[in-house]
Protein backbone atom coordinates (compact mmCIF):
# COMPACT_ATOMS: atom_id res chain seq x y z
CA UNK A 1 0.00 0.00 0.00
CA UNK A 2 1.34 3.45 -0.94
CA UNK A 3 0.15 6.97 -0.11
CA UNK A 4 -2.30 6.96 -3.04
CA UNK A 5 -4.12 3.91 -1.66
CA UNK A 6 -3.98 4.93 2.02
CA UNK A 7 -7.49 5.79 3.18
CA UNK A 8 -6.59 7.06 6.65
CA UNK A 9 -4.79 10.26 5.71
CA UNK A 10 -5.63 13.99 5.67
CA UNK A 11 -8.57 14.86 3.46
CA UNK A 12 -6.51 17.75 2.08
CA UNK A 13 -4.14 15.17 0.54
CA UNK A 14 -6.94 13.35 -1.32
CA UNK A 15 -8.67 15.89 -3.55
CA UNK A 16 -8.27 16.33 -7.31
CA UNK A 17 -9.86 17.32 -10.61
CA UNK A 18 -10.27 15.59 -13.95
CA UNK A 19 -9.15 17.86 -16.81
CA UNK A 20 -9.36 17.42 -20.58
CA UNK A 21 -5.89 18.46 -21.75
CA UNK A 22 -6.85 18.75 -25.42
CA UNK A 23 -9.08 21.79 -24.97
CA UNK A 24 -7.77 23.60 -21.91
CA UNK A 25 -4.87 25.81 -20.86
CA UNK A 26 -3.27 23.16 -18.66
CA UNK A 27 -0.87 25.54 -16.94
CA UNK A 28 -3.75 27.83 -15.91
CA UNK A 29 -5.94 24.89 -14.96
CA UNK A 30 -3.35 23.10 -12.85
CA UNK A 31 -2.40 26.37 -11.14
CA UNK A 32 -6.10 26.94 -10.30
CA UNK A 33 -6.36 23.42 -8.86
CA UNK A 34 -3.22 24.04 -6.82
CA UNK A 35 -4.68 27.32 -5.54
CA UNK A 36 -7.88 25.52 -4.52
CA UNK A 37 -5.75 23.11 -2.49
CA UNK A 38 -6.00 20.01 -4.68
CA UNK A 39 -3.28 17.38 -4.91
CA UNK A 40 -4.33 15.35 -7.99
CA UNK A 41 -4.83 16.07 -11.69
CA UNK A 42 -6.57 13.35 -13.73
CA UNK A 43 -6.30 13.33 -17.54
CA UNK A 44 -7.78 11.01 -20.14
CA UNK A 45 -5.50 9.64 -22.84
CA UNK A 46 -7.69 9.95 -25.93
CA UNK A 47 -6.55 7.61 -28.71
CA UNK A 48 -7.84 9.23 -31.84
CA UNK A 49 -8.96 7.00 -34.73
CA UNK A 50 -7.98 5.84 -37.25
CA UNK A 51 -4.35 5.47 -36.12
CA UNK A 52 -5.02 5.63 -32.34
CA UNK A 53 -1.68 7.35 -31.82
CA UNK A 54 -0.56 8.19 -28.30
CA UNK A 55 -0.44 11.92 -27.32
CA UNK A 56 2.95 11.30 -25.71
CA UNK A 57 4.39 14.83 -25.77
CA UNK A 58 1.22 16.32 -24.30
CA UNK A 59 1.13 13.86 -21.41
CA UNK A 60 4.84 14.18 -20.74
CA UNK A 61 4.48 17.96 -20.45
CA UNK A 62 1.35 17.61 -18.30
CA UNK A 63 3.24 15.33 -15.89
CA UNK A 64 6.00 17.94 -15.70
CA UNK A 65 3.40 20.64 -14.92
CA UNK A 66 1.89 18.50 -12.16
CA UNK A 67 5.31 17.96 -10.63
CA UNK A 68 6.08 21.68 -10.82
CA UNK A 69 2.95 22.43 -8.79
CA UNK A 70 3.62 19.61 -6.32
CA UNK A 71 0.67 17.56 -7.58
CA UNK A 72 0.16 13.95 -8.63
CA UNK A 73 -1.01 12.83 -12.07
CA UNK A 74 -3.79 10.33 -12.73
CA UNK A 75 -4.38 8.79 -16.17
CA UNK A 76 -7.01 6.68 -17.87
CA UNK A 77 -7.40 5.50 -21.45
CA UNK A 78 -10.29 6.01 -23.82
CA UNK A 79 -11.24 6.29 -27.45
CA UNK A 80 -14.37 7.12 -29.41
CA UNK A 81 -17.86 6.30 -28.16
CA UNK A 82 -21.31 6.36 -29.75
CA UNK A 83 -21.18 10.16 -29.88
CA UNK A 84 -18.18 9.98 -32.16
CA UNK A 85 -20.01 8.60 -35.17
CA UNK A 86 -20.24 4.95 -34.21
CA UNK A 87 -23.55 3.18 -33.72
CA UNK A 88 -24.62 -0.34 -32.84
CA UNK A 89 -23.57 -1.25 -36.37
CA UNK A 90 -19.98 -0.63 -35.27
CA UNK A 91 -19.96 -3.50 -32.77
CA UNK A 92 -17.15 -5.98 -33.57
CA UNK A 93 -18.00 -9.56 -32.61
CA UNK A 94 -14.33 -10.58 -32.72
CA UNK A 95 -13.43 -8.29 -29.82
CA UNK A 96 -16.88 -7.60 -28.29
CA UNK A 97 -16.19 -3.87 -28.60
CA UNK A 98 -16.01 -0.92 -30.99
CA UNK A 99 -12.62 -2.09 -32.15
CA UNK A 100 -11.43 -4.64 -34.67
CA UNK A 101 -8.45 -6.80 -33.70
CA UNK A 102 -6.17 -4.53 -35.72
CA UNK A 103 -7.59 -1.43 -34.02
CA UNK A 104 -7.18 -3.00 -30.59
CA UNK A 105 -3.57 -3.86 -31.34
CA UNK A 106 -2.86 -0.21 -32.22
CA UNK A 107 -4.62 0.89 -29.05
CA UNK A 108 -2.54 -1.43 -26.90
CA UNK A 109 0.70 -0.27 -28.48
CA UNK A 110 -0.25 3.34 -27.75
CA UNK A 111 -1.05 2.49 -24.13
CA UNK A 112 2.39 0.89 -23.80
CA UNK A 113 3.95 4.05 -25.23
CA UNK A 114 2.21 6.19 -22.60
CA UNK A 115 3.46 3.89 -19.86
CA UNK A 116 7.02 4.34 -21.15
CA UNK A 117 6.71 8.12 -21.47
CA UNK A 118 5.39 8.53 -17.91
CA UNK A 119 7.62 5.84 -16.38
CA UNK A 120 8.97 6.79 -12.97
CA UNK A 121 6.44 9.59 -12.52
CA UNK A 122 4.50 8.03 -9.62
CA UNK A 123 1.37 8.08 -11.81
CA UNK A 124 -1.99 6.67 -10.71
CA UNK A 125 -3.56 4.79 -13.63
CA UNK A 126 -7.32 4.25 -13.78
CA UNK A 127 -7.68 1.65 -16.53
CA UNK A 128 -10.05 1.94 -19.49
CA UNK A 129 -12.70 4.63 -19.09
CA UNK A 130 -16.25 3.52 -18.19
CA UNK A 131 -16.39 0.10 -19.88
CA UNK A 132 -19.80 -0.41 -18.24
CA UNK A 133 -21.00 2.75 -19.99
CA UNK A 134 -20.41 3.75 -23.59
CA UNK A 135 -16.64 3.74 -23.97
CA UNK A 136 -15.90 0.10 -24.76
CA UNK A 137 -18.89 -1.11 -26.71
CA UNK A 138 -21.64 0.71 -28.66
CA UNK A 139 -24.28 -1.60 -27.21
CA UNK A 140 -26.83 -0.31 -24.72
CA UNK A 141 -25.43 0.32 -21.27
CA UNK A 142 -27.35 -2.58 -19.75
CA UNK A 143 -25.73 -4.96 -22.25
CA UNK A 144 -22.27 -3.59 -21.50
CA UNK A 145 -23.01 -4.24 -17.83
CA UNK A 146 -24.62 -7.68 -18.03
CA UNK A 147 -23.57 -9.49 -21.23
CA UNK A 148 -20.87 -11.97 -20.09
CA UNK A 149 -19.06 -11.81 -23.43
CA UNK A 150 -18.80 -8.02 -23.43
CA UNK A 151 -17.90 -7.81 -19.74
CA UNK A 152 -15.30 -10.55 -20.18
CA UNK A 153 -13.71 -8.66 -23.06
CA UNK A 154 -13.66 -5.26 -21.36
CA UNK A 155 -12.37 -6.80 -18.13
CA UNK A 156 -9.62 -8.58 -20.05
CA UNK A 157 -8.55 -5.16 -21.34
CA UNK A 158 -8.56 -3.74 -17.81
CA UNK A 159 -6.45 -6.66 -16.57
CA UNK A 160 -4.05 -6.31 -19.52
CA UNK A 161 -3.60 -2.59 -18.76
CA UNK A 162 -2.79 -3.26 -15.10
CA UNK A 163 -0.38 -6.14 -15.77
CA UNK A 164 1.44 -4.49 -18.66
CA UNK A 165 1.69 -1.20 -16.83
CA UNK A 166 3.10 -2.86 -13.73
CA UNK A 167 5.73 -4.65 -15.82
CA UNK A 168 6.89 -1.33 -17.25
CA UNK A 169 6.60 1.01 -14.26
CA UNK A 170 6.94 -0.26 -10.71
CA UNK A 171 6.48 3.27 -9.33
CA UNK A 172 2.92 3.53 -10.67
CA UNK A 173 -0.37 2.69 -8.95
CA UNK A 174 -2.96 0.71 -10.90
CA UNK A 175 -6.68 1.08 -10.38
CA UNK A 176 -9.78 0.36 -12.47
CA UNK A 177 -12.22 -0.10 -14.04
CA UNK A 178 -13.22 3.61 -13.90
CA UNK A 179 -16.79 2.38 -13.75
CA UNK A 180 -19.74 4.62 -14.38
CA UNK A 181 -21.70 5.18 -11.14
CA UNK A 182 -21.44 3.37 -7.83
CA UNK A 183 -22.13 -0.39 -7.67
CA UNK A 184 -25.79 -0.16 -6.64
CA UNK A 185 -26.63 3.25 -8.10
CA UNK A 186 -27.31 2.26 -11.71
CA UNK A 187 -30.47 4.30 -12.06
CA UNK A 188 -29.80 6.26 -15.24
CA UNK A 189 -31.10 3.68 -17.69
CA UNK A 190 -33.73 1.89 -15.67
CA UNK A 191 -31.51 0.22 -13.11
CA UNK A 192 -32.48 -3.34 -12.35
CA UNK A 193 -29.20 -4.04 -10.56
CA UNK A 194 -27.24 -4.06 -13.82
CA UNK A 195 -24.19 -2.33 -12.38
CA UNK A 196 -24.14 -4.79 -9.49
CA UNK A 197 -24.13 -7.63 -12.02
CA UNK A 198 -21.21 -5.94 -13.74
CA UNK A 199 -19.29 -5.58 -10.48
CA UNK A 200 -19.88 -9.23 -9.59
CA UNK A 201 -18.78 -10.45 -13.03
CA UNK A 202 -15.60 -8.37 -13.02
CA UNK A 203 -14.74 -9.93 -9.67
CA UNK A 204 -15.35 -13.42 -11.06
CA UNK A 205 -13.08 -12.61 -14.01
CA UNK A 206 -10.27 -11.72 -11.57
CA UNK A 207 -10.03 -7.95 -12.06
CA UNK A 208 -9.57 -7.06 -8.40
CA UNK A 209 -6.73 -9.54 -8.01
CA UNK A 210 -4.46 -7.34 -10.15
CA UNK A 211 -5.41 -3.84 -8.93
CA UNK A 212 -4.19 -1.60 -6.09
CA UNK A 213 -7.57 0.14 -5.74
CA UNK A 214 -11.01 0.31 -7.37
CA UNK A 215 -11.83 3.38 -9.46
CA UNK A 216 -15.48 4.53 -9.46
CA UNK A 217 -17.30 7.50 -11.01
CA UNK A 218 -20.03 7.97 -8.35
CA UNK A 219 -22.25 10.47 -10.15
CA UNK A 220 -25.57 11.22 -8.46
CA UNK A 221 -28.86 12.09 -10.14
CA UNK A 222 -31.14 15.01 -9.43
CA UNK A 223 -34.17 12.74 -9.84
CA UNK A 224 -33.04 10.67 -6.82
CA UNK A 225 -33.35 12.71 -3.61
CA UNK A 226 -32.07 15.79 -5.49
CA UNK A 227 -28.70 14.06 -5.92
CA UNK A 228 -28.04 13.56 -2.19
CA UNK A 229 -24.62 11.88 -1.96
CA UNK A 230 -25.47 10.36 1.43
CA UNK A 231 -27.08 7.53 -0.56
CA UNK A 232 -23.55 6.31 -1.29
CA UNK A 233 -23.44 4.98 2.26
CA UNK A 234 -25.83 2.26 1.13
CA UNK A 235 -25.33 2.18 -2.66
CA UNK A 236 -21.59 2.69 -2.96
CA UNK A 237 -20.11 -0.44 -1.40
CA UNK A 238 -18.11 -2.80 -3.61
CA UNK A 239 -18.80 -5.93 -1.48
CA UNK A 240 -16.64 -8.12 -3.78
CA UNK A 241 -13.27 -6.76 -2.61
CA UNK A 242 -11.67 -4.93 0.29
CA UNK A 243 -9.50 -2.75 -1.93
CA UNK A 244 -9.63 1.00 -1.23
CA UNK A 245 -11.67 3.19 -3.55
CA UNK A 246 -10.56 6.09 -5.73
CA UNK A 247 -12.45 8.39 -8.06
CA UNK A 248 -11.49 10.60 -10.96
CA UNK A 249 -15.01 11.72 -11.87
CA UNK A 250 -18.13 12.92 -10.07
CA UNK A 251 -19.79 16.26 -9.70
CA UNK A 252 -22.93 18.35 -9.98
CA UNK A 253 -23.79 20.17 -13.17
CA UNK A 254 -24.39 23.90 -12.64
CA UNK A 255 -27.41 25.27 -14.48
CA UNK A 256 -26.55 28.13 -16.81
CA UNK A 257 -29.50 30.51 -17.15
CA UNK A 258 -27.91 32.18 -20.15
CA UNK A 259 -28.48 29.20 -22.43
CA UNK A 260 -30.72 26.91 -20.41
CA UNK A 261 -28.25 24.04 -20.56
CA UNK A 262 -28.69 20.88 -18.56
CA UNK A 263 -27.21 17.40 -18.46
CA UNK A 264 -28.23 13.75 -18.21
CA UNK A 265 -28.00 13.92 -14.42
CA UNK A 266 -29.96 17.15 -14.02
CA UNK A 267 -28.72 20.60 -13.07
CA UNK A 268 -28.47 22.66 -9.89
CA UNK A 269 -28.03 26.30 -8.96
CA UNK A 270 -24.46 27.24 -7.96
CA UNK A 271 -25.15 27.25 -4.20
CA UNK A 272 -26.77 23.80 -4.19
CA UNK A 273 -24.13 22.33 -6.52
CA UNK A 274 -21.41 23.57 -4.16
CA UNK A 275 -23.19 22.18 -1.09
CA UNK A 276 -23.69 18.77 -2.71
CA UNK A 277 -20.08 18.66 -3.87
CA UNK A 278 -18.75 19.34 -0.37
CA UNK A 279 -21.10 16.75 1.09
CA UNK A 280 -20.05 14.16 -1.47
CA UNK A 281 -16.37 14.79 -0.74
CA UNK A 282 -17.06 14.24 2.97
CA UNK A 283 -19.20 11.16 2.36
CA UNK A 284 -16.53 9.65 0.11
CA UNK A 285 -13.96 10.28 2.82
CA UNK A 286 -16.28 8.45 5.22
CA UNK A 287 -16.87 5.49 2.87
CA UNK A 288 -13.21 4.64 2.25
CA UNK A 289 -11.91 6.64 -0.72
CA UNK A 290 -8.18 7.24 -0.76
CA UNK A 291 -8.41 9.67 -3.71
CA UNK A 292 -11.43 11.94 -4.26
CA UNK A 293 -11.12 13.54 -7.69
CA UNK A 294 -14.09 15.01 -9.55
CA UNK A 295 -14.88 15.95 -13.13
CA UNK A 296 -13.88 19.45 -14.14
CA UNK A 297 -13.88 19.73 -17.91
CA UNK A 298 -16.57 21.30 -20.04
CA UNK A 299 -16.09 25.02 -19.71
CA UNK A 300 -16.85 25.08 -15.98
CA UNK A 301 -19.95 22.89 -16.21
CA UNK A 302 -19.34 21.50 -12.70
CA UNK A 303 -18.63 24.95 -11.30
CA UNK A 304 -15.02 24.25 -10.30
CA UNK A 305 -12.85 26.17 -12.76
CA UNK A 306 -13.29 27.79 -16.15
CA UNK A 307 -11.18 26.66 -19.10
CA UNK A 308 -9.11 29.82 -18.59
CA UNK A 309 -8.33 28.77 -15.02
CA UNK A 310 -10.71 31.02 -13.07
CA UNK A 311 -11.99 29.50 -9.81
CA UNK A 312 -15.78 29.27 -9.91
CA UNK A 313 -18.46 28.84 -7.22
CA UNK A 314 -17.94 25.14 -6.45
CA UNK A 315 -14.18 25.60 -6.66
CA UNK A 316 -14.34 28.41 -4.09
CA UNK A 317 -16.39 26.19 -1.78
CA UNK A 318 -13.78 23.43 -2.10
CA UNK A 319 -11.03 25.97 -1.44
CA UNK A 320 -12.75 26.94 1.82
CA UNK A 321 -13.21 23.32 2.90
CA UNK A 322 -9.61 22.36 2.15
CA UNK A 323 -8.25 25.42 3.94
CA UNK A 324 -10.36 24.66 7.02
CA UNK A 325 -9.40 20.96 7.02
CA UNK A 326 -5.81 21.30 5.85
CA UNK A 327 -3.90 18.44 7.48
CA UNK A 328 -7.02 17.06 9.18
CA UNK A 329 -7.92 13.35 9.03
CA UNK A 330 -11.37 11.89 9.54
CA UNK A 331 -11.71 10.31 12.98
CA UNK A 332 -15.35 9.18 13.12
CA UNK A 333 -18.99 9.91 12.48
CA UNK A 334 -20.71 11.02 15.66
CA UNK A 335 -24.27 9.73 16.03
CA UNK A 336 -26.30 12.53 17.53
CA UNK A 337 -29.90 11.39 17.10
CA UNK A 338 -32.05 8.55 15.86
CA UNK A 339 -32.92 8.62 12.15
CA UNK A 340 -34.91 6.64 9.62
CA UNK A 341 -32.42 6.49 6.78
CA UNK A 342 -29.48 8.18 5.11
CA UNK A 343 -31.52 11.20 4.02
CA UNK A 344 -33.24 11.63 7.39
CA UNK A 345 -30.05 12.08 9.41
CA UNK A 346 -27.91 14.71 11.07
CA UNK A 347 -24.32 14.26 9.96
CA UNK A 348 -21.51 15.15 12.35
CA UNK A 349 -17.97 14.14 11.34
CA UNK A 350 -15.02 14.56 13.67
CA UNK A 351 -11.65 15.50 12.15
CA UNK A 352 -8.32 15.51 14.00
CA UNK A 353 -4.83 16.91 13.43
CA UNK A 354 -1.73 16.50 15.55
CA UNK A 355 -1.01 19.65 17.52
CA UNK A 356 -4.31 21.30 16.63
CA UNK A 357 -7.82 21.46 18.05
CA UNK A 358 -10.30 18.91 16.74
CA UNK A 359 -12.92 20.09 14.26
CA UNK A 360 -16.42 18.86 13.53
CA UNK A 361 -18.14 19.16 10.17
CA UNK A 362 -21.93 18.95 10.22
CA UNK A 363 -24.95 19.16 7.90
CA UNK A 364 -28.25 17.47 7.08
CA UNK A 365 -29.77 16.36 3.75
CA UNK A 366 -33.35 17.06 4.85
CA UNK A 367 -33.82 18.29 8.42
CA UNK A 368 -33.12 21.93 7.63
CA UNK A 369 -33.20 24.32 10.57
CA UNK A 370 -33.03 21.61 13.19
CA UNK A 371 -31.03 22.31 16.32
CA UNK A 372 -29.42 19.47 18.23
CA UNK A 373 -27.21 19.31 21.30
CA UNK A 374 -24.50 16.68 21.70
CA UNK A 375 -21.25 16.04 23.56
CA UNK A 376 -17.98 16.10 21.60
CA UNK A 377 -14.59 15.68 23.31
CA UNK A 378 -16.31 15.98 26.67
CA UNK A 379 -17.89 19.31 25.80
CA UNK A 380 -21.53 20.07 25.13
CA UNK A 381 -22.19 21.75 21.79
CA UNK A 382 -25.42 22.85 20.20
CA UNK A 383 -25.48 22.60 16.42
CA UNK A 384 -27.83 24.28 13.98
CA UNK A 385 -28.17 22.17 10.83
CA UNK A 386 -28.55 23.22 7.20
CA UNK A 387 -27.90 21.38 3.95
CA UNK A 388 -24.54 23.20 3.59
CA UNK A 389 -21.62 21.77 5.60
CA UNK A 390 -20.48 23.89 8.51
CA UNK A 391 -17.27 23.56 10.52
CA UNK A 392 -16.78 24.13 14.24
CA UNK A 393 -13.44 24.10 16.01
CA UNK A 394 -13.47 22.34 19.42
CA UNK A 395 -11.34 24.67 21.55
N, C-alpha and C positions, 0 to 999 in steps of 0.2 A: 504494500500500500504506500502510495506517495502522497504529497500534499494535495494533489488534484482530486484524489479519491478519499481524502480524510473528511468525514462528515463533521466531527467535533472540532471545529476551528472557527475563528471569528467570522461573522457574517460579512464583514467588510472585505474579507479575502475571497469571497465566493461569487461576486456579482459581475456580470458581463453583458455584452450586446452583440447581436448577430448583424453584421454589415454585409452589404453587397458591393464588393470592391470594384465592380465593372462600371458602376454608375455614380460613384461618390468620391469626393475629395477625401482620401483615406487619412491624410495627415490631419486635416481639420476634424474629421470624425473621431479618430483615435484620441486626439488631444481633448475633444469634448468629453469622451468617455472617461479619460483620465481625470478631468476636472470634476466630473460627477462623483468619482471615487471608485470606479470600476477597476477590476483586475483582469478581465478576460475580453478578448475580441474573437468572435467566431466568424469565419468566412467560408462560403461555399465554393468549391472548385467546380466551375461549370465547364463541362467538356462539350464543346460546340461541334455539332455535326456539320459536314460529313466526316471530317478527319479526326474529331474528338481529341484534338491536340491539347496538351497540358499548358495552362497559363503560368509557366514556371517563373518567369521574371517578375510578374506581378505578385506572386505569392512569396517569393524570396524577399522582395522589397517590403511587403506588408509585415512579414516576420521581423525584419529589421526595424520597422516603425514601432511595432509592439515592444520590442526589446528596449528601444530608445525611451519609451514612456514607462518602462518598468511593468509591462503587462504581458500576459500569456496569450498565445494564439491557439485557437481551436479551428478544426478543419473538417468539413464533410465533403462528400463527392455527389455530384448530380449531373444529369443531362436533361434533354428535352422531355416534356410531359405532354399531355393531351392538348394543352394550350399552345403548343409549339407546332401545330399543324398535323399531329398524328391523331388518329382515331382508332377505334376498335379494329379497324382493318389493318392497323400496323402491328398487331400482336404476332410475335414470332413463336410458333410452336416449339421450335428447336431449342429455344432458350427460355421459354415462358416469360417473355419480356418484350419491350419495345425493340430489342436489339438482335440482329442476326449474330451468328457466331463470329463472323469477321468483325462486326462492329464491337462486340464485347471484347474481342482480343485487343483492339485498338484502345478501348476504354481502360482495360487492365494495364496495358503498357504505359498509358498516361498517368494512372494512379501510382505506378511504381516510380515514374519520373518525379512526381511530386514528393514522394517519400524521400527520394535521394536529395532533392533540392532543399528540403526542410530538415534533413538529418542533423541530429544533435541540437535541435532547437527547443527541446522540451515541449513539443506540440501535443495537444490533446486532440485525437482523431475521433470522429463521431460516426464513421461508417458511411453507408449509402443513405441518402436523404429520403425519408418517409416511404419506404418500400410498401408499407401497408396503406399508403395513400395513392397518389397518382404519378410517382416518380420512378417506378420500376416497370410497371405494366399499364397499358391503356385500358384494361378492363375496369369494370365498376369497382369502387372501393371495397364493397363487401366480398367480391371475388378475390381481390388482392389480399384480403384478410383471412379468408376461409378456404380457398382452393388449395389443397395440399401440394399440387404440382407447382403453382405459382409461389407459394410460401417457401417451399423447399428450394426453389431456384433463387429467390431473393435472399434467403438465409445463407445459402451457399456463397453468394457474393459477399455478404457481410462477414462470414467466417474467413473467406479468402483475404479480404482487406485486412482483417486483424492479424492473421498469421503472416502474411507477406510483409505487412508494415513492421511487425515485431522482429522479423528476420533482418530487416534493413536498419531499423532505428531502435536501439534498446533504451534510449532516453525518452521515447514517446509513451503516451498513455492511450489505450485503445478502448473505445466505448462504441455502443451501437444499440439498437438499429436506427436511431433518430426517428422513432416511431411517432406517427401523428396521433395526438391525444393520449391521455392516460389510459391504463389498461381497461378500466371499466367505465370509461366516459365516451364511448363511441356513439354519440347521439346525433351526429351531423346528418347521417344518411339512413336514419331509421333504427340504428342501434341493433338490438337483438343479440348483444353479447359478442359481436363479430370481432372486436379488438381483443377481447379476452381469448377467443379461439386462436387468434393470431399469436398472442403472447404464449399460450400453452404449446402451440406447434413449434414456435421458434426454440422453446426450451427443449422439446423432444428432439429437435434436429441438432442440439448441442451448441447453440449460439453462446449461451452464457458461461460455457466452459472455457471460452477463449478470450473473454472480455475482462477489463479491469473495472468497468462500471456500465450501467444501463443508461442510454440516452433517450429521453422522452421529450416530446413537444406538448406539454399539458395546457393546450388552449382551452378556454372556457367559452360557453355560449350565453349570449344575452337571454335566450329563450328559456334557459334553465336557471331559475333563481337569480336572474339578472347577472349571471356570470360569476356568482359567489365562489371564490376559490376554496372556501372551507370544505366544499364537497370532495376535494382531493383527499381529505382524511379518510374517506370511505371508498372513493373510486380510483385512487392513485397508487394502490399497493400492487407490486409485481407478483408476489406470492410464490413464483416459481424459482426465485433466486434471492440470496441475501446480499447481492452486490449493491454498492451504493448507487445512487441515482445522480445523473447530471442532466442539464437541459441546455439547449442552445436556441430554443424558440419558445416563446409564449408572449402574451401581451393582450392589450385591450385597445381596439381600434377607436380612434378619436373622431367623432362626427365633425365634418367640415361644413358649416352652414353655407359657405360660399358656393359650393357645387353640389351639395346634397349627397355626398358620397357615403357609401356604407360598405359592409363586407359580409362574407358568408357567416361570420360569427355574431353580427350585429354591430352596433356603434354606440358609444357613450359620450357624454359631455366631458370636457377636460378634467373637471374636479373628480367626477366618479371614476374615470379611467385611471387617474392617479391613485385614488384610494384603493381601487381593486388591485392595481399593480403592487402597491406596498403590501397589501394583505396577502397577495399570492407569494411574494418573496418570503414573507414571514412564515406562511403555511408550508412552503417548500423547505425552508430551514427546519421546521418542526418535523416534517415527514421524511427526512433523511437524504436531502440533496447535498452533494459536496460541491457542485457548481450550479449556480442559478443565473443563467444567461437568457435574455429575452430577445425577441425579434425587433430590429430597429430600422430596417430598410423601408423604402417606399415613400420617400419625401416627408418623413415625420409622421406617418400614418398612426404609429403607436404613441406619439406624443413625447418621444424621448429626445431625439435630436433632429434637426433638419439636415438635408444633404450637404448644406454649407457648413455644418458643424455648430449651429446655434442650439443651445440647450432649451428644450421646450417644457411644457407644463409637467408632464410625467417625469421627465429628466430632472427637473428642479425638485420634485418630491423625493425622488431617489437620492439626490444629492443631500437633502436634509436628513433622510433616514441614515445614510451611510456616515455622515458627519456625526450624528448623535450616537451611533452604535459602532464607531470606529474602534476596532480592537476588542469588541464585545462578542462573547460566545453564548449561544443559547444554553441555559441551564435547565429549564423545565417550563411546562405549562401549569399554571396555578388554577385549580378548580375553585371557583368562587361561588357557584350556585348550581342548583339542579337545572337541567335543560332537557328538551325533548328531541334533540337532533343537532346536526352540525350548523344549521342555520339559526336555530333558536338557542344561542349560547353567548356567553360573555367571555371573550378571549383575553387572557392575561398571561403574557410570556415574560419570564424572568431572564435577563441577560447579565452576565458577570464579566469582569475584567480585572486582572491582577493589579492591585494598587489603586483601584478606583471604586467608587460607590456603585452598587448594583443599580440596574435600571429595569423598569417594567414597561412593556409595550402593551397597550390594551385597545380593544375595539369590539364592536358587535356587528354581525351581518343584518340583524333585524330589530333588535330591542333598543331602538334609538331613544336617547334621552333618559335611559334608565340609570339610576344611581345605585351603587352597591358598595358596601363596606367589607373589607377583608384584612387579614393580617399577613404582612410580607416582612420577612427578616425580623420578626418579633415586634413589628410596628403596625398599628392600625392605620389603614389608608381608606379614604372614600374616593371612589372612582366614578366619574360621569362618562357614560359610554355614548359614542357616536359610531358611524360606519367608517370613519377615517382614523387610522391608528394614531394614538397619542403616546407620548413617552414621559415617564416620571422617574426622576432620580431619587433613590432611597438614601437620603443623607443620614 
